[in-house]
Amino acid sequence: MTKRAFITGITGQDGSYLAELLLSKGYEVHGLIRRASTFNTSRIDHLYVDPHDPSARLFLHYGDLSDGARLVTLLAEINPDEVYNLGAQSHVRVSFDEPEHTADTTGTGTIRILEAVRLSGIETRFYQASSSELYGATPPPQNEETPFYPRSPYGAAKLYSYWITKNYREAYGMFAVNGILFNHESPRRGETFVTRKITRAVAAIKAGRQEHLYMGNLDAVRDWGYAAEYVEGMWRMLQVDEPEDFVLATGIATTVRDFLTISFEHAGLNWEDHVLFDERYLRPTEVDALVGDPSKANSKLGWKASVRPDELARLMVDADIEALEFAGSPWIDAVSLDSWGDR
């Protein structure tokens, strides 16, 4: 029988790659999207087939993580074998400006969908998108046993989601897992996240459409991997016999300054000629270093990141240069937007 999956956040970076992966494995995929006056499905448009077509295996449903009743109805109708909760307000810097909204979507949204699974009575396996921001101020390397110390409203909301997922696993015997993913990026990353902000600026500067890039903390250390590889790890977490929580990471420490250097040099530029500091991009409480230890995922899931951070930077620069050349229109400068965030 064809397996069926339900994905919240399907229009985001991770959701689009996960939908691709599941469709390639023969799944029927259902995604939750918010109603908007404009189309926000660009990352999955290439996957979409008219639902009237008998070959269609991707179906989109209007709904929101703030509407628990709708989630119950949808899950009862779809009856998925697997549920992936990727939906959230996922920008860390923005969470300081919108803490209540972040708590409602990133935190309380998780219990709404867990309750929807429970109340609908379906037999399913549940994946919760947890984050390396859970560790916050705890020094690296960080693994499944490392104490949590979140340093943002986003991290605190993800901490609630982490523990409520474990609680539903233990209280109701639900197959529910947390994937603690360290930073994972791609050409589909949102334009205001730091890696994509850098690679878009490189493309625009090289094309003569932009002169400066405004940045905040260049000394922050992160563990950057390729999002297309990480969704394979998500899927593998739901294929094991018993539910467990896993860290996915490269284990390689890279500073923002390193990522800048690699990205600009790949385009034949010197970042110091173009990057200016702007204190608006500093977080009220900074997370100095996040570097994961993926040993458990390596041994129990057979999952290992193969794309290194330097390769990722070059891949993203090439994609943004190509996108700018293809667009043939003025590049939208994102320098006034927030520069930090991750999933």
Secondary structure as a PSIPRED ss2 file (coil, helix, strand):
# PSIPRED VFORMAT (PSIPRED V4.0)

   1 M C   1.000  0.000  0.000
   2 T C   1.000  0.000  0.000
   3 K C   1.000  0.000  0.000
   4 R E   0.000  0.000  1.000
   5 A E   0.000  0.000  1.000
   6 F E   0.000  0.000  1.000
   7 I E   0.000  0.000  1.000
   8 T E   0.000  0.000  1.000
   9 G C   1.000  0.000  0.000
  10 I C   1.000  0.000  0.000
  11 T C   1.000  0.000  0.000
  12 G C   1.000  0.000  0.000
  13 Q H   0.000  1.000  0.000
  14 D H   0.000  1.000  0.000
  15 G H   0.000  1.000  0.000
  16 S H   0.000  1.000  0.000
  17 Y H   0.000  1.000  0.000
  18 L H   0.000  1.000  0.000
  19 A H   0.000  1.000  0.000
  20 E H   0.000  1.000  0.000
  21 L H   0.000  1.000  0.000
  22 L H   0.000  1.000  0.000
  23 L H   0.000  1.000  0.000
  24 S H   0.000  1.000  0.000
  25 K C   1.000  0.000  0.000
  26 G C   1.000  0.000  0.000
  27 Y C   1.000  0.000  0.000
  28 E E   0.000  0.000  1.000
  29 V E   0.000  0.000  1.000
  30 H E   0.000  0.000  1.000
  31 G E   0.000  0.000  1.000
  32 L E   0.000  0.000  1.000
  33 I E   0.000  0.000  1.000
  34 R C   1.000  0.000  0.000
  35 R C   1.000  0.000  0.000
  36 A C   1.000  0.000  0.000
  37 S C   1.000  0.000  0.000
  38 T C   1.000  0.000  0.000
  39 F C   1.000  0.000  0.000
  40 N C   1.000  0.000  0.000
  41 T C   1.000  0.000  0.000
  42 S C   1.000  0.000  0.000
  43 R C   1.000  0.000  0.000
  44 I C   1.000  0.000  0.000
  45 D H   0.000  1.000  0.000
  46 H H   0.000  1.000  0.000
  47 L H   0.000  1.000  0.000
  48 Y C   1.000  0.000  0.000
  49 V C   1.000  0.000  0.000
  50 D C   1.000  0.000  0.000
  51 P C   1.000  0.000  0.000
  52 H C   1.000  0.000  0.000
  53 D C   1.000  0.000  0.000
  54 P C   1.000  0.000  0.000
  55 S C   1.000  0.000  0.000
  56 A C   1.000  0.000  0.000
  57 R C   1.000  0.000  0.000
  58 L E   0.000  0.000  1.000
  59 F E   0.000  0.000  1.000
  60 L E   0.000  0.000  1.000
  61 H E   0.000  0.000  1.000
  62 Y E   0.000  0.000  1.000
  63 G C   1.000  0.000  0.000
  64 D C   1.000  0.000  0.000
  65 L C   1.000  0.000  0.000
  66 S C   1.000  0.000  0.000
  67 D C   1.000  0.000  0.000
  68 G H   0.000  1.000  0.000
  69 A H   0.000  1.000  0.000
  70 R H   0.000  1.000  0.000
  71 L H   0.000  1.000  0.000
  72 V H   0.000  1.000  0.000
  73 T H   0.000  1.000  0.000
  74 L H   0.000  1.000  0.000
  75 L H   0.000  1.000  0.000
  76 A H   0.000  1.000  0.000
  77 E H   0.000  1.000  0.000
  78 I H   0.000  1.000  0.000
  79 N C   1.000  0.000  0.000
  80 P C   1.000  0.000  0.000
  81 D C   1.000  0.000  0.000
  82 E E   0.000  0.000  1.000
  83 V E   0.000  0.000  1.000
  84 Y E   0.000  0.000  1.000
  85 N E   0.000  0.000  1.000
  86 L C   1.000  0.000  0.000
  87 G C   1.000  0.000  0.000
  88 A C   1.000  0.000  0.000
  89 Q C   1.000  0.000  0.000
  90 S C   1.000  0.000  0.000
  91 H C   1.000  0.000  0.000
  92 V H   0.000  1.000  0.000
  93 R H   0.000  1.000  0.000
  94 V H   0.000  1.000  0.000
  95 S H   0.000  1.000  0.000
  96 F H   0.000  1.000  0.000
  97 D H   0.000  1.000  0.000
  98 E C   1.000  0.000  0.000
  99 P H   0.000  1.000  0.000
 100 E H   0.000  1.000  0.000
 101 H H   0.000  1.000  0.000
 102 T H   0.000  1.000  0.000
 103 A H   0.000  1.000  0.000
 104 D H   0.000  1.000  0.000
 105 T H   0.000  1.000  0.000
 106 T H   0.000  1.000  0.000
 107 G H   0.000  1.000  0.000
 108 T H   0.000  1.000  0.000
 109 G H   0.000  1.000  0.000
 110 T H   0.000  1.000  0.000
 111 I H   0.000  1.000  0.000
 112 R H   0.000  1.000  0.000
 113 I H   0.000  1.000  0.000
 114 L H   0.000  1.000  0.000
 115 E H   0.000  1.000  0.000
 116 A H   0.000  1.000  0.000
 117 V H   0.000  1.000  0.000
 118 R H   0.000  1.000  0.000
 119 L H   0.000  1.000  0.000
 120 S H   0.000  1.000  0.000
 121 G C   1.000  0.000  0.000
 122 I C   1.000  0.000  0.000
 123 E C   1.000  0.000  0.000
 124 T C   1.000  0.000  0.000
 125 R E   0.000  0.000  1.000
 126 F E   0.000  0.000  1.000
 127 Y E   0.000  0.000  1.000
 128 Q E   0.000  0.000  1.000
 129 A E   0.000  0.000  1.000
 130 S E   0.000  0.000  1.000
 131 S E   0.000  0.000  1.000
 132 S H   0.000  1.000  0.000
 133 E H   0.000  1.000  0.000
 134 L H   0.000  1.000  0.000
 135 Y C   1.000  0.000  0.000
 136 G C   1.000  0.000  0.000
 137 A C   1.000  0.000  0.000
 138 T C   1.000  0.000  0.000
 139 P C   1.000  0.000  0.000
 140 P C   1.000  0.000  0.000
 141 P C   1.000  0.000  0.000
 142 Q E   0.000  0.000  1.000
 143 N C   1.000  0.000  0.000
 144 E C   1.000  0.000  0.000
 145 E C   1.000  0.000  0.000
 146 T C   1.000  0.000  0.000
 147 P C   1.000  0.000  0.000
 148 F C   1.000  0.000  0.000
 149 Y C   1.000  0.000  0.000
 150 P C   1.000  0.000  0.000
 151 R C   1.000  0.000  0.000
 152 S C   1.000  0.000  0.000
 153 P H   0.000  1.000  0.000
 154 Y H   0.000  1.000  0.000
 155 G H   0.000  1.000  0.000
 156 A H   0.000  1.000  0.000
 157 A H   0.000  1.000  0.000
 158 K H   0.000  1.000  0.000
 159 L H   0.000  1.000  0.000
 160 Y H   0.000  1.000  0.000
 161 S H   0.000  1.000  0.000
 162 Y H   0.000  1.000  0.000
 163 W H   0.000  1.000  0.000
 164 I H   0.000  1.000  0.000
 165 T H   0.000  1.000  0.000
 166 K H   0.000  1.000  0.000
 167 N H   0.000  1.000  0.000
 168 Y H   0.000  1.000  0.000
 169 R H   0.000  1.000  0.000
 170 E H   0.000  1.000  0.000
 171 A H   0.000  1.000  0.000
 172 Y H   0.000  1.000  0.000
 173 G C   1.000  0.000  0.000
 174 M C   1.000  0.000  0.000
 175 F E   0.000  0.000  1.000
 176 A E   0.000  0.000  1.000
 177 V E   0.000  0.000  1.000
 178 N E   0.000  0.000  1.000
 179 G E   0.000  0.000  1.000
 180 I E   0.000  0.000  1.000
 181 L E   0.000  0.000  1.000
 182 F C   1.000  0.000  0.000
 183 N C   1.000  0.000  0.000
 184 H E   0.000  0.000  1.000
 185 E E   0.000  0.000  1.000
 186 S C   1.000  0.000  0.000
 187 P C   1.000  0.000  0.000
 188 R C   1.000  0.000  0.000
 189 R C   1.000  0.000  0.000
 190 G C   1.000  0.000  0.000
 191 E C   1.000  0.000  0.000
 192 T C   1.000  0.000  0.000
 193 F C   1.000  0.000  0.000
 194 V H   0.000  1.000  0.000
 195 T H   0.000  1.000  0.000
 196 R H   0.000  1.000  0.000
 197 K H   0.000  1.000  0.000
 198 I H   0.000  1.000  0.000
 199 T H   0.000  1.000  0.000
 200 R H   0.000  1.000  0.000
 201 A H   0.000  1.000  0.000
 202 V H   0.000  1.000  0.000
 203 A H   0.000  1.000  0.000
 204 A H   0.000  1.000  0.000
 205 I H   0.000  1.000  0.000
 206 K H   0.000  1.000  0.000
 207 A C   1.000  0.000  0.000
 208 G C   1.000  0.000  0.000
 209 R C   1.000  0.000  0.000
 210 Q C   1.000  0.000  0.000
 211 E C   1.000  0.000  0.000
 212 H C   1.000  0.000  0.000
 213 L E   0.000  0.000  1.000
 214 Y E   0.000  0.000  1.000
 215 M E   0.000  0.000  1.000
 216 G C   1.000  0.000  0.000
 217 N C   1.000  0.000  0.000
 218 L C   1.000  0.000  0.000
 219 D C   1.000  0.000  0.000
 220 A C   1.000  0.000  0.000
 221 V E   0.000  0.000  1.000
 222 R E   0.000  0.000  1.000
 223 D C   1.000  0.000  0.000
 224 W C   1.000  0.000  0.000
 225 G E   0.000  0.000  1.000
 226 Y E   0.000  0.000  1.000
 227 A H   0.000  1.000  0.000
 228 A H   0.000  1.000  0.000
 229 E H   0.000  1.000  0.000
 230 Y H   0.000  1.000  0.000
 231 V H   0.000  1.000  0.000
 232 E H   0.000  1.000  0.000
 233 G H   0.000  1.000  0.000
 234 M H   0.000  1.000  0.000
 235 W H   0.000  1.000  0.000
 236 R H   0.000  1.000  0.000
 237 M H   0.000  1.000  0.000
 238 L C   1.000  0.000  0.000
 239 Q C   1.000  0.000  0.000
 240 V C   1.000  0.000  0.000
 241 D C   1.000  0.000  0.000
 242 E C   1.000  0.000  0.000
 243 P C   1.000  0.000  0.000
 244 E C   1.000  0.000  0.000
 245 D C   1.000  0.000  0.000
 246 F E   0.000  0.000  1.000
 247 V E   0.000  0.000  1.000
 248 L E   0.000  0.000  1.000
 249 A C   1.000  0.000  0.000
 250 T C   1.000  0.000  0.000
 251 G C   1.000  0.000  0.000
 252 I C   1.000  0.000  0.000
 253 A C   1.000  0.000  0.000
 254 T E   0.000  0.000  1.000
 255 T E   0.000  0.000  1.000
 256 V H   0.000  1.000  0.000
 257 R H   0.000  1.000  0.000
 258 D H   0.000  1.000  0.000
 259 F H   0.000  1.000  0.000
 260 L H   0.000  1.000  0.000
 261 T H   0.000  1.000  0.000
 262 I H   0.000  1.000  0.000
 263 S H   0.000  1.000  0.000
 264 F H   0.000  1.000  0.000
 265 E H   0.000  1.000  0.000
 266 H H   0.000  1.000  0.000
 267 A C   1.000  0.000  0.000
 268 G C   1.000  0.000  0.000
 269 L C   1.000  0.000  0.000
 270 N C   1.000  0.000  0.000
 271 W H   0.000  1.000  0.000
 272 E H   0.000  1.000  0.000
 273 D H   0.000  1.000  0.000
 274 H C   1.000  0.000  0.000
 275 V E   0.000  0.000  1.000
 276 L E   0.000  0.000  1.000
 277 F E   0.000  0.000  1.000
 278 D C   1.000  0.000  0.000
 279 E H   0.000  1.000  0.000
 280 R H   0.000  1.000  0.000
 281 Y H   0.000  1.000  0.000
 282 L C   1.000  0.000  0.000
 283 R C   1.000  0.000  0.000
 284 P C   1.000  0.000  0.000
 285 T C   1.000  0.000  0.000
 286 E C   1.000  0.000  0.000
 287 V C   1.000  0.000  0.000
 288 D C   1.000  0.000  0.000
 289 A E   0.000  0.000  1.000
 290 L C   1.000  0.000  0.000
 291 V C   1.000  0.000  0.000
 292 G E   0.000  0.000  1.000
 293 D C   1.000  0.000  0.000
 294 P C   1.000  0.000  0.000
 295 S H   0.000  1.000  0.000
 296 K H   0.000  1.000  0.000
 297 A H   0.000  1.000  0.000
 298 N H   0.000  1.000  0.000
 299 S H   0.000  1.000  0.000
 300 K H   0.000  1.000  0.000
 301 L C   1.000  0.000  0.000
 302 G C   1.000  0.000  0.000
 303 W C   1.000  0.000  0.000
 304 K C   1.000  0.000  0.000
 305 A C   1.000  0.000  0.000
 306 S C   1.000  0.000  0.000
 307 V C   1.000  0.000  0.000
 308 R C   1.000  0.000  0.000
 309 P H   0.000  1.000  0.000
 310 D H   0.000  1.000  0.000
 311 E H   0.000  1.000  0.000
 312 L H   0.000  1.000  0.000
 313 A H   0.000  1.000  0.000
 314 R H   0.000  1.000  0.000
 315 L H   0.000  1.000  0.000
 316 M H   0.000  1.000  0.000
 317 V H   0.000  1.000  0.000
 318 D H   0.000  1.000  0.000
 319 A H   0.000  1.000  0.000
 320 D H   0.000  1.000  0.000
 321 I H   0.000  1.000  0.000
 322 E H   0.000  1.000  0.000
 323 A H   0.000  1.000  0.000
 324 L H   0.000  1.000  0.000
 325 E H   0.000  1.000  0.000
 326 F H   0.000  1.000  0.000
 327 A H   0.000  1.000  0.000
 328 G C   1.000  0.000  0.000
 329 S C   1.000  0.000  0.000
 330 P C   1.000  0.000  0.000
 331 W C   1.000  0.000  0.000
 332 I C   1.000  0.000  0.000
 333 D C   1.000  0.000  0.000
 334 A C   1.000  0.000  0.000
 335 V C   1.000  0.000  0.000
 336 S C   1.000  0.000  0.000
 337 L C   1.000  0.000  0.000
 338 D C   1.000  0.000  0.000
 339 S C   1.000  0.000  0.000
 340 W C   1.000  0.000  0.000
 341 G C   1.000  0.000  0.000
 342 D C   1.000  0.000  0.000
 343 R C   1.000  0.000  0.000
